[in-house]
Amino acid sequence: MTQNFLKEGGPSPLTEREELLRMTADITAAYVSNNQIENSEIVDVIKAVYSSLASLETEAVTDQPSEPKPAVPIKRSVQNDYLVCLEDGKQLKMLKRYLRSNYDMTPEEYRAKWNLPPDYPMVAPAYAKRRSQFAKEFGLGRKRKSA
């Protein structure tokens, strides 16, 4: 593999066209060294390799998604008994721990990624209500009576 060097000795970045030509030359040289072809066919091989590489580059640029797609529509991600993770579509009662362990993501990062409001729940509504009732039954959150 060849590298271009500046006068100072560092590598020179190739333009996209130069890189495409270099790859075409490398692939064509490898093909010609391993296959017997007529001299008149070499030009056709070069053209075919170059056009194939150029079309791959165009496809790669157009195939990049601009925004991530949620596993389910955001409106359907909050159900009474569960939340649906927008990353993978899994149904969960509690989303916070799942996001941290599977995606190393905080609730704030998750909300930002999917453009969710700050009050988007991390716990299924029915589960939160059950836990709240349980806490009230045990007197959690009340100040202790002084003796």
Secondary structure, 3 states (H helix, E strand, C coil): CCCCECCCCCECCCCHHHHHHHHHHHHHHHHHHHCCCCHHHHHHHHHHHHHHHHHHHHHHHHCCCCCCCCCCCHHHCECCCCEECCCCCCEECECHHHHHHHHCCCHHHHHHHCCCCCCCCCECHHHHHHHHHHHHHCCCCCCCCCC
